[in-house]
Amino acid sequence: MNDLYTGPITINERISSLDILRGIALFGILTINIASFTPGGPPGFTHSPNSVDNWITTFLLLFVESKFFTLFSFLFGLGFSVQLIRAKQRGDGFALRFSRRLGALFIFGLLHIVLLWDGDILVVYAIVGFILLLFRNCKEKTLLKWTGMLLLIPNVIVIIGFSSIEILRSMSQYANQFQQFDISFVNAFKNGQQDTYQILSSGSFAELISSRVTGYIEVFPLLLSRVPTILAMFLLGFYVGKKDILRNISRYQSLLKRLSRWGIGIGLTINIIIIILTKVLPPIPGVVILLLNQTLTGPILSLSFASVIVLGLQNNKVKYLLSPFSNIGRMALTNYILQSVLYSFIFYSYGLGLSGKIGTWQALIVAIIFFMLQICLSNIWLKYFRFGPLEWIWKSISYWKVHSIK
């Protein structure tokens, strides 16, 4: 989860485009997460009998999956930069306070996993955040070099892995073995999905806690595979913050325009090819090639989408239309956790128990309605308080001092 505040900040001191980007990223994360509870939803390894659901899943894989999570990573790094700059201006310590902040984030993540949902991103963000601290004194060119290297490595690994599988599959002595692997993978995924739906919709609270903890431990190695991309986006956000690009849009307007045009064109083209390949290739190479959605097109399109939004915000009409996302972005941590409360209510046995029982299109409608409710609640809350409730706790731990919430 992106860092939000560094000491008392007035409304005038905030970067409004940053808050709006956070709010939009939250909506993207909500849609992809809630769809994952439905048959045939992302990652799309199985198909729904409803063609509308399948088209929605394809849309989410193309425009949402790995794009807004990656955008959040970028915003985390940007928030880190803002904090570091302000700490240097005040002449006070930074590393210890930010370390406490990351420690608190780690604890929030653990509680999130145990009590609400094992799709948590806070724990990994906290871990990678400690690595980010090591780069706090790096020069801008160094940040860009590390960013490029970290983005390149996972893509090279994915391409080598995909190529190796295809070469081995083409050899007669391995062809039959790979066919069996494909069948076993699909069956294991379907059975695992059904078992998860069953536990979520009918298990006791204790069983659900056990399932969440076990599930998170099982996928943790996969989450760690995202560390290079997450760290790269942290560093890139740090770089953008150091350059103060969001406060000097006119100076970087041509760069942002090129990034939005070429990035979206190239990113969507590659992403379309990836999705087509996942549908025509056998399951195992299809899964491997889908990783490029995370390591390649995710960074390209998240930055391109952000560029389009930031440029659009220079127009007063666009800024007015997108302004509702601002307050929800100011309470990003609280609203992120509230979205998991929604999943609990809809899909778990102590709620409506609808895990695996509603279509992706229905889940998407619920997400839109709930997000509108979050916007309203955020607006009301921030009329009376300076911070969201979890942001206030987070800030107090970071400074080791209870701040006024009003």
C-alpha positions in Angstrom: 0.0 0.0 0.0 1.3 3.4 -0.9 2.6 5.7 1.8 0.2 8.5 2.6 1.4 11.2 4.9 4.6 12.4 6.6 3.7 14.6 9.5 0.8 17.1 9.5 0.1 18.2 5.9 -2.5 20.9 5.1 -4.9 20.5 2.2 -2.9 23.2 0.3 0.3 21.2 0.7 -1.1 18.0 -0.8 -0.5 17.1 -4.5 -4.1 16.6 -5.7 -3.1 14.5 -8.7 -1.4 12.1 -6.4 -4.5 11.6 -4.3 -6.7 11.1 -7.5 -4.3 8.6 -8.9 -4.4 6.6 -5.6 -8.2 6.7 -5.7 -8.3 5.4 -9.3 -5.8 2.7 -8.5 -8.0 1.6 -5.6 -11.0 1.2 -7.9 -8.9 -0.9 -10.3 -7.7 -3.1 -7.4 -11.2 -3.6 -6.2 -12.5 -4.7 -9.5 -9.8 -7.3 -10.1 -9.9 -8.6 -6.6 -13.7 -9.0 -6.3 -13.7 -10.7 -9.8 -11.2 -13.3 -8.5 -14.0 -14.8 -6.3 -16.1 -15.7 -9.3 -16.0 -18.7 -11.6 -14.0 -17.9 -14.7 -12.7 -14.7 -13.2 -9.1 -13.6 -13.3 -6.6 -15.1 -14.0 -9.0 -16.7 -16.5 -7.6 -20.3 -16.4 -11.2 -21.6 -16.3 -14.2 -20.4 -18.3 -17.6 -19.4 -17.1 -20.7 -20.8 -18.9 -21.8 -17.1 -19.2 -20.1 -15.5 -22.2 -20.6 -12.0 -20.7 -18.4 -13.1 -17.7 -15.7 -14.4 -20.0 -15.7 -11.1 -22.0 -15.5 -9.1 -18.7 -12.6 -11.3 -17.6 -10.8 -10.7 -20.8 -11.4 -6.9 -20.4 -10.0 -7.0 -16.9 -6.9 -9.0 -18.0 -6.3 -6.4 -20.7 -6.9 -3.2 -18.9 -6.8 -3.9 -15.2 -4.9 -7.0 -14.1 -1.4 -6.0 -12.8 -1.9 -2.4 -14.0 -3.3 -0.8 -10.9 -1.3 -2.9 -8.4 1.8 -1.7 -10.3 0.5 1.9 -10.2 0.2 1.5 -6.5 3.8 0.4 -6.3 4.8 3.5 -8.3 2.8 5.7 -6.0 4.4 4.2 -2.9 7.8 5.2 -4.2 6.5 8.7 -5.0 5.2 9.0 -1.5 8.5 7.9 -0.2 10.2 10.6 -2.1 7.8 13.3 -0.8 8.5 12.2 2.8 12.2 12.1 2.3 12.3 15.6 0.8 10.2 17.0 3.6 12.3 15.3 6.3 15.5 16.9 4.8 13.8 20.3 4.7 12.9 20.0 8.4 16.4 18.6 9.1 15.1 15.7 11.2 15.6 11.9 11.0 13.9 9.8 8.4 15.1 6.2 8.3 14.0 5.3 11.8 10.6 6.9 11.4 10.0 5.2 8.0 11.2 1.9 9.4 8.5 2.2 12.1 6.0 3.0 9.4 7.0 -0.1 7.5 6.8 -2.2 10.6 3.3 -1.0 11.2 2.4 -1.7 7.6 3.7 -5.2 8.1 1.5 -5.8 11.1 -1.5 -4.3 9.3 -0.8 -6.8 6.5 -0.6 -9.8 8.9 -3.9 -8.9 10.6 -5.4 -8.4 7.1 -4.4 -11.9 6.1 -5.6 -13.5 9.3 -8.9 -11.7 9.7 -10.0 -10.8 6.2 -8.2 -11.9 3.0 -5.1 -13.7 1.9 -4.8 -11.5 -1.2 -2.9 -9.0 0.9 -0.2 -6.7 -0.6 0.8 -4.8 2.5 3.2 -7.5 3.8 5.2 -7.6 0.6 5.1 -3.7 0.3 6.6 -3.5 3.8 9.4 -6.0 3.0 10.3 -4.3 -0.2 10.0 -0.9 1.5 13.0 -1.8 3.7 15.0 -2.5 0.5 13.9 0.9 -0.8 15.4 2.6 2.2 18.8 1.5 1.0 18.4 3.6 -2.1 17.4 6.9 -0.3 20.7 8.6 -1.0 21.1 7.4 -4.6 21.5 9.8 -7.5 18.7 10.0 -10.1 20.8 8.2 -12.8 21.5 5.4 -10.4 17.8 5.0 -9.7 17.0 4.8 -13.4 19.7 2.2 -13.9 18.4 0.0 -11.1 14.9 0.5 -12.4 15.8 -0.7 -15.9 17.7 -3.7 -14.6 15.0 -4.8 -12.2 12.3 -4.5 -14.9 14.5 -6.4 -17.4 15.5 -9.4 -15.3 12.0 -10.9 -14.7 11.0 -10.4 -18.4 14.2 -12.2 -19.5 13.4 -15.1 -17.1 9.8 -15.4 -18.3 10.9 -15.4 -22.0 13.6 -18.0 -21.3 11.2 -20.1 -19.3 8.6 -20.0 -22.1 11.1 -20.7 -24.8 12.5 -23.7 -22.9 9.1 -25.2 -22.3 8.2 -24.9 -26.0 11.5 -26.4 -27.1 11.1 -29.4 -24.8 7.5 -29.8 -25.8 8.5 -30.0 -29.5 10.8 -33.0 -28.7 9.0 -36.3 -29.1 10.4 -37.8 -25.9 8.9 -35.0 -23.8 5.7 -34.2 -25.7 3.5 -36.8 -24.0 4.9 -35.9 -20.6 4.0 -32.2 -21.1 0.5 -33.1 -22.2 0.0 -34.9 -18.9 1.4 -31.9 -17.1 -1.2 -29.7 -18.8 -4.0 -32.0 -17.8 -2.8 -32.2 -14.2 -2.4 -28.5 -14.0 -6.0 -27.7 -15.2 -7.5 -30.3 -13.0 -5.5 -29.1 -10.0 -6.5 -25.5 -10.6 -10.2 -26.4 -11.0 -10.3 -28.6 -7.9 -8.4 -26.1 -5.9 -10.8 -23.4 -6.9 -13.8 -25.5 -6.0 -12.3 -26.4 -2.6 -11.6 -22.7 -1.9 -15.2 -21.8 -2.8 -16.5 -24.5 -0.5 -14.4 -23.5 2.4 -15.1 -19.8 2.0 -18.9 -20.3 1.7 -19.4 -22.9 4.4 -16.3 -23.1 6.7 -16.3 -21.9 10.3 -14.4 -18.7 11.2 -11.5 -20.7 12.6 -11.4 -22.8 9.4 -11.3 -19.7 7.3 -8.4 -18.2 9.3 -6.5 -21.5 8.8 -7.3 -21.4 5.1 -6.2 -17.8 4.7 -2.9 -18.3 6.5 -2.2 -21.6 4.7 -3.1 -20.1 1.3 -0.9 -17.1 1.9 2.1 -19.2 2.8 1.6 -21.3 -0.3 1.5 -18.4 -2.7 4.2 -16.4 -0.8 7.0 -17.6 -3.1 4.9 -16.4 -6.1 4.5 -13.0 -4.4 8.2 -12.8 -3.9 8.7 -13.3 -7.6 7.0 -9.9 -7.9 9.7 -8.2 -5.8 11.9 -7.0 -8.7 9.0 -5.4 -10.5 7.6 -3.8 -7.2 11.1 -2.5 -6.3 11.5 -1.1 -9.8 8.3 0.8 -9.6 9.2 2.0 -6.1 12.4 3.4 -7.4 10.8 4.9 -10.5 8.2 6.6 -8.2 11.1 7.8 -6.1 12.8 9.2 -9.2 9.7 11.0 -10.3 9.3 12.5 -6.9 12.9 13.7 -6.8 12.3 15.4 -10.2 9.1 16.9 -8.8 7.3 16.1 -12.1 3.8 16.3 -10.6 4.3 19.9 -9.6 5.9 20.8 -12.9 3.6 19.2 -15.5 4.2 22.0 -18.1 7.9 21.3 -18.1 7.4 17.6 -18.7 4.3 17.8 -20.8 5.9 16.5 -24.0 7.4 13.5 -22.2 4.1 12.6 -20.6 2.4 12.9 -24.0 4.9 10.6 -25.6 4.6 8.1 -22.8 0.8 8.1 -22.9 0.6 7.6 -26.7 3.4 5.2 -27.3 3.0 3.4 -24.0 -0.7 2.7 -24.5 -0.2 1.7 -28.1 2.7 -0.6 -27.4 1.4 -1.9 -24.1 -2.1 -2.8 -25.3 -0.7 -4.4 -28.5 1.6 -6.6 -26.5 -1.1 -7.3 -23.9 -3.6 -8.4 -26.7 -1.0 -10.8 -28.0 -0.4 -12.2 -24.5 -4.1 -12.8 -23.9 -4.5 -14.4 -27.3 -1.6 -16.7 -26.6 -3.0 -17.8 -23.3 -6.2 -18.9 -25.1 -4.5 -20.8 -27.9 -1.4 -22.2 -26.2 -1.5 -25.3 -23.9 -2.1 -24.5 -20.2 1.4 -24.5 -18.8 3.1 -22.2 -21.5 -0.1 -20.1 -21.4 0.4 -19.5 -17.7 4.0 -18.7 -18.2 3.4 -16.2 -21.0 0.6 -14.6 -18.9 3.3 -13.6 -16.4 4.3 -10.9 -18.9 1.1 -9.2 -18.0 2.7 -8.6 -14.6 6.4 -8.0 -15.6 6.1 -6.2 -18.9 2.7 -4.7 -19.8 1.8 -3.9 -16.2 4.6 -1.3 -15.8 4.2 0.0 -19.3 0.4 0.5 -19.1 0.3 1.7 -15.5 2.7 4.5 -16.3 0.8 5.3 -19.5 -2.5 5.4 -17.7 -1.0 7.6 -15.0 0.3 10.0 -17.7 -3.1 10.2 -19.4 -4.7 11.0 -16.1 -2.1 13.6 -15.0 -2.4 15.3 -18.4 -6.1 15.3 -18.3 -6.1 16.9 -14.8 -4.7 20.0 -16.4 -8.1 20.5 -17.8 -10.6 21.9 -15.3 -13.5 19.9 -16.6 -11.6 16.7 -16.3 -10.3 17.6 -12.9 -13.8 18.3 -11.7 -15.0 14.9 -13.1 -12.1 13.0 -11.4 -12.2 15.0 -8.1 -14.4 12.4 -6.3 -11.4 10.1 -6.4 -9.3 12.5 -4.3 -10.7 11.9 -0.9 -10.8 8.2 -1.3 -7.2 8.4 -2.3 -6.4 10.3 0.9 -7.7 7.4 2.9 -6.2 4.7 0.7 -5.2 2.3 3.5 -8.6 2.5 5.3 -10.4 2.0 2.0 -8.2 -0.8 0.9 -9.0 -2.7 4.1 -12.7 -1.8 3.8 -12.8 -3.5 0.4 -11.6 -6.7 2.1 -14.5 -6.3 4.6 -16.8 -6.3 1.5 -15.3 -9.5 0.2 -15.9 -11.1 3.7 -19.5 -10.0 3.8 -20.3 -11.2 0.3 -18.3 -14.3 -0.1 -17.6 -15.8 3.3 -19.8 -18.2 5.3 -20.4 -15.6 8.1 -21.7 -13.2 5.5 -23.7 -14.1 2.4 -21.6 -17.1 1.5 -21.6 -16.4 -2.2 -18.1 -17.4 -3.1 -18.2 -19.0 -6.5 -21.9 -18.5 -6.8 -22.2 -15.2 -8.6 -21.0 -14.2 -12.0 -18.2 -11.8 -12.8 -20.6 -9.2 -14.2 -22.6 -9.3 -10.9 -19.4 -8.9 -8.9 -18.4 -5.9 -11.0 -21.7 -4.2 -10.4 -21.3 -4.7 -6.6 -17.8 -3.2 -6.9 -19.0 -0.1 -8.7 -21.8 0.4 -6.1 -19.5 -0.2 -3.2 -16.8 2.2 -4.5 -19.4 4.9 -4.9 -20.3 4.3 -1.3 -16.6 4.5 -0.3 -16.4 7.9 -2.1 -19.4 9.2 -0.1 -18.0 7.9 3.2 -14.6 9.3 2.6 -16.1 12.7 1.8 -18.1 12.7 5.0 -15.2 11.5 7.1 -12.8 14.1 5.8 -15.2 16.9 6.5 -14.6 16.2 10.3 -11.2 14.5 10.4 -7.8 15.1 8.9 -6.9 11.5 8.4 -8.7 8.2 7.8 -8.9 6.0 11.0 -6.1 3.6 9.9 -4.0 6.4 8.6 -4.2 8.1 12.0 -3.0 4.9 13.7 -0.3 4.4 11.1 0.9 8.0 11.6 0.9 7.8 15.3 3.0 4.7 15.2 5.4 6.2 12.7 6.1 9.3 14.9 5.7 7.3 18.1 3.3 10.1 19.2 -0.5 10.3 19.2 -1.5 13.0 16.6 -4.7 14.9 16.7 -7.1 13.2 14.2 -9.1 16.5 13.7 
